[in-house]
Amino acid sequence: MIYLRRSGDHARMQVRDALCHVLHDGMIVENGPSHKVIANPQHFYTRLLIDAS
């Protein structure tokens, strides 16, 4: 089962989700504990999404 969710509310995502997966062009480009991905994004697309929110 695959469940995709788009969220602009990163604070809520951190509380609700243990893991975060960032998809770009149909591929997972970054994943891990949501608080770590949001606090220290490694991929340019993750940074772009966080900066845009």
mmCIF file of the N, C-alpha and C atoms, coordinates in Angstrom:
data_MODEL
# 
_entry.id   MODEL 
# 
loop_
_atom_site.group_PDB 
_atom_site.id 
_atom_site.type_symbol 
_atom_site.label_atom_id 
_atom_site.label_alt_id 
_atom_site.label_comp_id 
_atom_site.label_asym_id 
_atom_site.label_entity_id 
_atom_site.label_seq_id 
_atom_site.pdbx_PDB_ins_code 
_atom_site.Cartn_x 
_atom_site.Cartn_y 
_atom_site.Cartn_z 
_atom_site.occupancy 
_atom_site.B_iso_or_equiv 
_atom_site.pdbx_formal_charge 
_atom_site.auth_seq_id 
_atom_site.auth_comp_id 
_atom_site.auth_asym_id 
_atom_site.auth_atom_id 
_atom_site.pdbx_PDB_model_num 
ATOM 1   N N  . MET A 1 1  ? 0.842  -1.178 0.000   1.00 0.00 ? 1  MET A N  1 
ATOM 2   C CA . MET A 1 1  ? 0.000  0.000  0.000   1.00 0.00 ? 1  MET A CA 1 
ATOM 3   C C  . MET A 1 1  ? 0.886  1.239  0.000   1.00 0.00 ? 1  MET A C  1 
ATOM 4   N N  . ILE A 1 2  ? 0.549  2.180  -0.831  1.00 0.00 ? 2  ILE A N  1 
ATOM 5   C CA . ILE A 1 2  ? 1.292  3.435  -0.914  1.00 0.00 ? 2  ILE A CA 1 
ATOM 6   C C  . ILE A 1 2  ? 0.369  4.566  -0.496  1.00 0.00 ? 2  ILE A C  1 
ATOM 7   N N  . TYR A 1 3  ? 0.872  5.408  0.361   1.00 0.00 ? 3  TYR A N  1 
ATOM 8   C CA . TYR A 1 3  ? 0.092  6.553  0.834   1.00 0.00 ? 3  TYR A CA 1 
ATOM 9   C C  . TYR A 1 3  ? 0.923  7.800  0.624   1.00 0.00 ? 3  TYR A C  1 
ATOM 10  N N  . LEU A 1 4  ? 0.441  8.701  -0.206  1.00 0.00 ? 4  LEU A N  1 
ATOM 11  C CA . LEU A 1 4  ? 1.141  9.950  -0.471  1.00 0.00 ? 4  LEU A CA 1 
ATOM 12  C C  . LEU A 1 4  ? 0.345  11.103 0.118   1.00 0.00 ? 4  LEU A C  1 
ATOM 13  N N  . ARG A 1 5  ? 1.060  12.015 0.723   1.00 0.00 ? 5  ARG A N  1 
ATOM 14  C CA . ARG A 1 5  ? 0.395  13.188 1.288   1.00 0.00 ? 5  ARG A CA 1 
ATOM 15  C C  . ARG A 1 5  ? 1.298  14.386 1.088   1.00 0.00 ? 5  ARG A C  1 
ATOM 16  N N  . ARG A 1 6  ? 0.705  15.447 0.638   1.00 0.00 ? 6  ARG A N  1 
ATOM 17  C CA . ARG A 1 6  ? 1.435  16.705 0.486   1.00 0.00 ? 6  ARG A CA 1 
ATOM 18  C C  . ARG A 1 6  ? 1.026  17.596 1.649   1.00 0.00 ? 6  ARG A C  1 
ATOM 19  N N  . SER A 1 7  ? 2.006  18.158 2.303   1.00 0.00 ? 7  SER A N  1 
ATOM 20  C CA . SER A 1 7  ? 1.690  19.016 3.442   1.00 0.00 ? 7  SER A CA 1 
ATOM 21  C C  . SER A 1 7  ? 2.580  20.240 3.447   1.00 0.00 ? 7  SER A C  1 
ATOM 22  N N  . GLY A 1 8  ? 1.965  21.390 3.595   1.00 0.00 ? 8  GLY A N  1 
ATOM 23  C CA . GLY A 1 8  ? 2.708  22.623 3.745   1.00 0.00 ? 8  GLY A CA 1 
ATOM 24  C C  . GLY A 1 8  ? 2.902  22.965 5.209   1.00 0.00 ? 8  GLY A C  1 
ATOM 25  N N  . ASP A 1 9  ? 2.254  22.197 6.076   1.00 0.00 ? 9  ASP A N  1 
ATOM 26  C CA . ASP A 1 9  ? 2.332  22.440 7.513   1.00 0.00 ? 9  ASP A CA 1 
ATOM 27  C C  . ASP A 1 9  ? 3.379  21.508 8.116   1.00 0.00 ? 9  ASP A C  1 
ATOM 28  N N  . HIS A 1 10 ? 4.644  21.946 8.091   1.00 0.00 ? 10 HIS A N  1 
ATOM 29  C CA . HIS A 1 10 ? 5.740  21.098 8.535   1.00 0.00 ? 10 HIS A CA 1 
ATOM 30  C C  . HIS A 1 10 ? 5.678  20.804 10.029  1.00 0.00 ? 10 HIS A C  1 
ATOM 31  N N  . ALA A 1 11 ? 5.179  21.740 10.817  1.00 0.00 ? 11 ALA A N  1 
ATOM 32  C CA . ALA A 1 11 ? 5.080  21.501 12.261  1.00 0.00 ? 11 ALA A CA 1 
ATOM 33  C C  . ALA A 1 11 ? 4.135  20.336 12.536  1.00 0.00 ? 11 ALA A C  1 
ATOM 34  N N  . ARG A 1 12 ? 3.028  20.280 11.830  1.00 0.00 ? 12 ARG A N  1 
ATOM 35  C CA . ARG A 1 12 ? 2.079  19.185 12.008  1.00 0.00 ? 12 ARG A CA 1 
ATOM 36  C C  . ARG A 1 12 ? 2.683  17.873 11.523  1.00 0.00 ? 12 ARG A C  1 
ATOM 37  N N  . MET A 1 13 ? 3.416  17.915 10.398  1.00 0.00 ? 13 MET A N  1 
ATOM 38  C CA . MET A 1 13 ? 4.047  16.708 9.879   1.00 0.00 ? 13 MET A CA 1 
ATOM 39  C C  . MET A 1 13 ? 5.026  16.117 10.885  1.00 0.00 ? 13 MET A C  1 
ATOM 40  N N  . GLN A 1 14 ? 5.789  16.958 11.545  1.00 0.00 ? 14 GLN A N  1 
ATOM 41  C CA . GLN A 1 14 ? 6.767  16.474 12.512  1.00 0.00 ? 14 GLN A CA 1 
ATOM 42  C C  . GLN A 1 14 ? 6.102  15.722 13.650  1.00 0.00 ? 14 GLN A C  1 
ATOM 43  N N  . VAL A 1 15 ? 4.960  16.191 14.096  1.00 0.00 ? 15 VAL A N  1 
ATOM 44  C CA . VAL A 1 15 ? 4.275  15.555 15.212  1.00 0.00 ? 15 VAL A CA 1 
ATOM 45  C C  . VAL A 1 15 ? 3.605  14.263 14.769  1.00 0.00 ? 15 VAL A C  1 
ATOM 46  N N  . ARG A 1 16 ? 2.993  14.271 13.605  1.00 0.00 ? 16 ARG A N  1 
ATOM 47  C CA . ARG A 1 16 ? 2.187  13.136 13.161  1.00 0.00 ? 16 ARG A CA 1 
ATOM 48  C C  . ARG A 1 16 ? 2.996  12.024 12.524  1.00 0.00 ? 16 ARG A C  1 
ATOM 49  N N  . ASP A 1 17 ? 4.063  12.340 11.831  1.00 0.00 ? 17 ASP A N  1 
ATOM 50  C CA . ASP A 1 17 ? 4.769  11.349 11.036  1.00 0.00 ? 17 ASP A CA 1 
ATOM 51  C C  . ASP A 1 17 ? 6.139  11.027 11.600  1.00 0.00 ? 17 ASP A C  1 
ATOM 52  N N  . ALA A 1 18 ? 6.435  9.755  11.677  1.00 0.00 ? 18 ALA A N  1 
ATOM 53  C CA . ALA A 1 18 ? 7.758  9.347  12.129  1.00 0.00 ? 18 ALA A CA 1 
ATOM 54  C C  . ALA A 1 18 ? 8.769  9.471  10.996  1.00 0.00 ? 18 ALA A C  1 
ATOM 55  N N  . LEU A 1 19 ? 8.332  9.165  9.764   1.00 0.00 ? 19 LEU A N  1 
ATOM 56  C CA . LEU A 1 19 ? 9.225  9.216  8.613   1.00 0.00 ? 19 LEU A CA 1 
ATOM 57  C C  . LEU A 1 19 ? 8.701  10.171 7.555   1.00 0.00 ? 19 LEU A C  1 
ATOM 58  N N  . CYS A 1 20 ? 9.622  10.757 6.839   1.00 0.00 ? 20 CYS A N  1 
ATOM 59  C CA . CYS A 1 20 ? 9.295  11.698 5.772   1.00 0.00 ? 20 CYS A CA 1 
ATOM 60  C C  . CYS A 1 20 ? 10.004 11.218 4.503   1.00 0.00 ? 20 CYS A C  1 
ATOM 61  N N  . HIS A 1 21 ? 9.289  11.215 3.388   1.00 0.00 ? 21 HIS A N  1 
ATOM 62  C CA . HIS A 1 21 ? 9.860  10.863 2.092   1.00 0.00 ? 21 HIS A CA 1 
ATOM 63  C C  . HIS A 1 21 ? 9.614  12.031 1.148   1.00 0.00 ? 21 HIS A C  1 
ATOM 64  N N  . VAL A 1 22 ? 10.650 12.513 0.506   1.00 0.00 ? 22 VAL A N  1 
ATOM 65  C CA . VAL A 1 22 ? 10.527 13.618 -0.442  1.00 0.00 ? 22 VAL A CA 1 
ATOM 66  C C  . VAL A 1 22 ? 10.652 13.037 -1.847  1.00 0.00 ? 22 VAL A C  1 
ATOM 67  N N  . LEU A 1 23 ? 9.622  13.244 -2.661  1.00 0.00 ? 23 LEU A N  1 
ATOM 68  C CA . LEU A 1 23 ? 9.621  12.747 -4.026  1.00 0.00 ? 23 LEU A CA 1 
ATOM 69  C C  . LEU A 1 23 ? 9.851  13.887 -5.001  1.00 0.00 ? 23 LEU A C  1 
ATOM 70  N N  . HIS A 1 24 ? 10.667 13.627 -6.004  1.00 0.00 ? 24 HIS A N  1 
ATOM 71  C CA . HIS A 1 24 ? 10.935 14.593 -7.068  1.00 0.00 ? 24 HIS A CA 1 
ATOM 72  C C  . HIS A 1 24 ? 11.024 13.816 -8.374  1.00 0.00 ? 24 HIS A C  1 
ATOM 73  N N  . ASP A 1 25 ? 10.207 14.200 -9.340  1.00 0.00 ? 25 ASP A N  1 
ATOM 74  C CA . ASP A 1 25 ? 10.145 13.504 -10.630 1.00 0.00 ? 25 ASP A CA 1 
ATOM 75  C C  . ASP A 1 25 ? 9.904  12.005 -10.460 1.00 0.00 ? 25 ASP A C  1 
ATOM 76  N N  . GLY A 1 26 ? 9.047  11.649 -9.509  1.00 0.00 ? 26 GLY A N  1 
ATOM 77  C CA . GLY A 1 26 ? 8.664  10.255 -9.310  1.00 0.00 ? 26 GLY A CA 1 
ATOM 78  C C  . GLY A 1 26 ? 9.666  9.406  -8.551  1.00 0.00 ? 26 GLY A C  1 
ATOM 79  N N  . MET A 1 27 ? 10.713 9.998  -8.043  1.00 0.00 ? 27 MET A N  1 
ATOM 80  C CA . MET A 1 27 ? 11.727 9.240  -7.303  1.00 0.00 ? 27 MET A CA 1 
ATOM 81  C C  . MET A 1 27 ? 11.892 9.814  -5.901  1.00 0.00 ? 27 MET A C  1 
ATOM 82  N N  . ILE A 1 28 ? 12.144 8.945  -4.935  1.00 0.00 ? 28 ILE A N  1 
ATOM 83  C CA . ILE A 1 28 ? 12.436 9.405  -3.579  1.00 0.00 ? 28 ILE A CA 1 
ATOM 84  C C  . ILE A 1 28 ? 13.849 9.961  -3.581  1.00 0.00 ? 28 ILE A C  1 
ATOM 85  N N  . VAL A 1 29 ? 13.968 11.254 -3.283  1.00 0.00 ? 29 VAL A N  1 
ATOM 86  C CA . VAL A 1 29 ? 15.274 11.902 -3.286  1.00 0.00 ? 29 VAL A CA 1 
ATOM 87  C C  . VAL A 1 29 ? 15.830 12.093 -1.877  1.00 0.00 ? 29 VAL A C  1 
ATOM 88  N N  . GLU A 1 30 ? 14.957 11.980 -0.891  1.00 0.00 ? 30 GLU A N  1 
ATOM 89  C CA . GLU A 1 30 ? 15.410 12.110 0.502   1.00 0.00 ? 30 GLU A CA 1 
ATOM 90  C C  . GLU A 1 30 ? 14.373 11.458 1.401   1.00 0.00 ? 30 GLU A C  1 
ATOM 91  N N  . ASN A 1 31 ? 14.838 10.799 2.434   1.00 0.00 ? 31 ASN A N  1 
ATOM 92  C CA . ASN A 1 31 ? 13.909 10.237 3.406   1.00 0.00 ? 31 ASN A CA 1 
ATOM 93  C C  . ASN A 1 31 ? 14.608 10.101 4.743   1.00 0.00 ? 31 ASN A C  1 
ATOM 94  N N  . GLY A 1 32 ? 13.800 9.958  5.761   1.00 0.00 ? 32 GLY A N  1 
ATOM 95  C CA . GLY A 1 32 ? 14.324 9.818  7.112   1.00 0.00 ? 32 GLY A CA 1 
ATOM 96  C C  . GLY A 1 32 ? 13.321 10.348 8.112   1.00 0.00 ? 32 GLY A C  1 
ATOM 97  N N  . PRO A 1 33 ? 13.720 10.412 9.365   1.00 0.00 ? 33 PRO A N  1 
ATOM 98  C CA . PRO A 1 33 ? 12.841 10.998 10.379  1.00 0.00 ? 33 PRO A CA 1 
ATOM 99  C C  . PRO A 1 33 ? 12.492 12.434 9.971   1.00 0.00 ? 33 PRO A C  1 
ATOM 100 N N  . SER A 1 34 ? 11.229 12.763 10.028  1.00 0.00 ? 34 SER A N  1 
ATOM 101 C CA . SER A 1 34 ? 10.783 14.056 9.509   1.00 0.00 ? 34 SER A CA 1 
ATOM 102 C C  . SER A 1 34 ? 11.491 15.234 10.170  1.00 0.00 ? 34 SER A C  1 
ATOM 103 N N  . HIS A 1 35 ? 11.739 15.156 11.480  1.00 0.00 ? 35 HIS A N  1 
ATOM 104 C CA . HIS A 1 35 ? 12.390 16.289 12.145  1.00 0.00 ? 35 HIS A CA 1 
ATOM 105 C C  . HIS A 1 35 ? 13.812 16.491 11.632  1.00 0.00 ? 35 HIS A C  1 
ATOM 106 N N  . LYS A 1 36 ? 14.493 15.416 11.255  1.00 0.00 ? 36 LYS A N  1 
ATOM 107 C CA . LYS A 1 36 ? 15.862 15.547 10.726  1.00 0.00 ? 36 LYS A CA 1 
ATOM 108 C C  . LYS A 1 36 ? 15.856 16.052 9.283   1.00 0.00 ? 36 LYS A C  1 
ATOM 109 N N  . VAL A 1 37 ? 14.927 15.552 8.480   1.00 0.00 ? 37 VAL A N  1 
ATOM 110 C CA . VAL A 1 37 ? 14.843 15.990 7.082   1.00 0.00 ? 37 VAL A CA 1 
ATOM 111 C C  . VAL A 1 37 ? 14.519 17.474 7.010   1.00 0.00 ? 37 VAL A C  1 
ATOM 112 N N  . ILE A 1 38 ? 13.603 17.922 7.859   1.00 0.00 ? 38 ILE A N  1 
ATOM 113 C CA . ILE A 1 38 ? 13.203 19.330 7.846   1.00 0.00 ? 38 ILE A CA 1 
ATOM 114 C C  . ILE A 1 38 ? 14.298 20.219 8.439   1.00 0.00 ? 38 ILE A C  1 
ATOM 115 N N  . ALA A 1 39 ? 14.960 19.747 9.485   1.00 0.00 ? 39 ALA A N  1 
ATOM 116 C CA . ALA A 1 39 ? 15.997 20.561 10.131  1.00 0.00 ? 39 ALA A CA 1 
ATOM 117 C C  . ALA A 1 39 ? 17.284 20.636 9.312   1.00 0.00 ? 39 ALA A C  1 
ATOM 118 N N  . ASN A 1 40 ? 17.584 19.593 8.533   1.00 0.00 ? 40 ASN A N  1 
ATOM 119 C CA . ASN A 1 40 ? 18.844 19.550 7.799   1.00 0.00 ? 40 ASN A CA 1 
ATOM 120 C C  . ASN A 1 40 ? 18.652 18.879 6.439   1.00 0.00 ? 40 ASN A C  1 
ATOM 121 N N  . PRO A 1 41 ? 17.931 19.546 5.530   1.00 0.00 ? 41 PRO A N  1 
ATOM 122 C CA . PRO A 1 41 ? 17.681 18.938 4.222   1.00 0.00 ? 41 PRO A CA 1 
ATOM 123 C C  . PRO A 1 41 ? 18.976 18.790 3.423   1.00 0.00 ? 41 PRO A C  1 
ATOM 124 N N  . GLN A 1 42 ? 19.149 17.625 2.795   1.00 0.00 ? 42 GLN A N  1 
ATOM 125 C CA . GLN A 1 42 ? 20.359 17.346 2.032   1.00 0.00 ? 42 GLN A CA 1 
ATOM 126 C C  . GLN A 1 42 ? 20.166 17.562 0.533   1.00 0.00 ? 42 GLN A C  1 
ATOM 127 N N  . HIS A 1 43 ? 18.969 17.359 0.047   1.00 0.00 ? 43 HIS A N  1 
ATOM 128 C CA . HIS A 1 43 ? 18.701 17.454 -1.390  1.00 0.00 ? 43 HIS A CA 1 
ATOM 129 C C  . HIS A 1 43 ? 18.183 18.854 -1.726  1.00 0.00 ? 43 HIS A C  1 
ATOM 130 N N  . PHE A 1 44 ? 18.581 19.355 -2.903  1.00 0.00 ? 44 PHE A N  1 
ATOM 131 C CA . PHE A 1 44 ? 18.169 20.707 -3.292  1.00 0.00 ? 44 PHE A CA 1 
ATOM 132 C C  . PHE A 1 44 ? 16.648 20.840 -3.351  1.00 0.00 ? 44 PHE A C  1 
ATOM 133 N N  . TYR A 1 45 ? 15.948 19.789 -3.767  1.00 0.00 ? 45 TYR A N  1 
ATOM 134 C CA . TYR A 1 45 ? 14.492 19.875 -3.899  1.00 0.00 ? 45 TYR A CA 1 
ATOM 135 C C  . TYR A 1 45 ? 13.814 19.963 -2.524  1.00 0.00 ? 45 TYR A C  1 
ATOM 136 N N  . THR A 1 46 ? 14.355 19.258 -1.548  1.00 0.00 ? 46 THR A N  1 
ATOM 137 C CA . THR A 1 46 ? 13.830 19.355 -0.187  1.00 0.00 ? 46 THR A CA 1 
ATOM 138 C C  . THR A 1 46 ? 13.990 20.776 0.338   1.00 0.00 ? 46 THR A C  1 
ATOM 139 N N  . ARG A 1 47 ? 15.179 21.366 0.117   1.00 0.00 ? 47 ARG A N  1 
ATOM 140 C CA . ARG A 1 47 ? 15.401 22.748 0.535   1.00 0.00 ? 47 ARG A CA 1 
ATOM 141 C C  . ARG A 1 47 ? 14.444 23.697 -0.173  1.00 0.00 ? 47 ARG A C  1 
ATOM 142 N N  . LEU A 1 48 ? 14.214 23.470 -1.450  1.00 0.00 ? 48 LEU A N  1 
ATOM 143 C CA . LEU A 1 48 ? 13.297 24.302 -2.232  1.00 0.00 ? 48 LEU A CA 1 
ATOM 144 C C  . LEU A 1 48 ? 11.882 24.235 -1.640  1.00 0.00 ? 48 LEU A C  1 
ATOM 145 N N  . LEU A 1 49 ? 11.421 23.037 -1.318  1.00 0.00 ? 49 LEU A N  1 
ATOM 146 C CA . LEU A 1 49 ? 10.085 22.890 -0.737  1.00 0.00 ? 49 LEU A CA 1 
ATOM 147 C C  . LEU A 1 49 ? 9.973  23.563 0.616   1.00 0.00 ? 49 LEU A C  1 
ATOM 148 N N  . ILE A 1 50 ? 10.976 23.408 1.454   1.00 0.00 ? 50 ILE A N  1 
ATOM 149 C CA . ILE A 1 50 ? 10.932 24.020 2.785   1.00 0.00 ? 50 ILE A CA 1 
ATOM 150 C C  . ILE A 1 50 ? 10.991 25.540 2.677   1.00 0.00 ? 50 ILE A C  1 
ATOM 151 N N  . ASP A 1 51 ? 11.826 26.059 1.801   1.00 0.00 ? 51 ASP A N  1 
ATOM 152 C CA . ASP A 1 51 ? 11.922 27.512 1.614   1.00 0.00 ? 51 ASP A CA 1 
ATOM 153 C C  . ASP A 1 51 ? 10.625 28.095 1.059   1.00 0.00 ? 51 ASP A C  1 
ATOM 154 N N  . ALA A 1 52 ? 9.899  27.320 0.278   1.00 0.00 ? 52 ALA A N  1 
ATOM 155 C CA . ALA A 1 52 ? 8.662  27.805 -0.341  1.00 0.00 ? 52 ALA A CA 1 
ATOM 156 C C  . ALA A 1 52 ? 7.490  27.804 0.636   1.00 0.00 ? 52 ALA A C  1 
ATOM 157 N N  . SER A 1 53 ? 7.622  27.095 1.746   1.00 0.00 ? 53 SER A N  1 
ATOM 158 C CA . SER A 1 53 ? 6.471  27.010 2.669   1.00 0.00 ? 53 SER A CA 1 
ATOM 159 C C  . SER A 1 53 ? 6.422  28.186 3.614   1.00 0.00 ? 53 SER A C  1 
# 
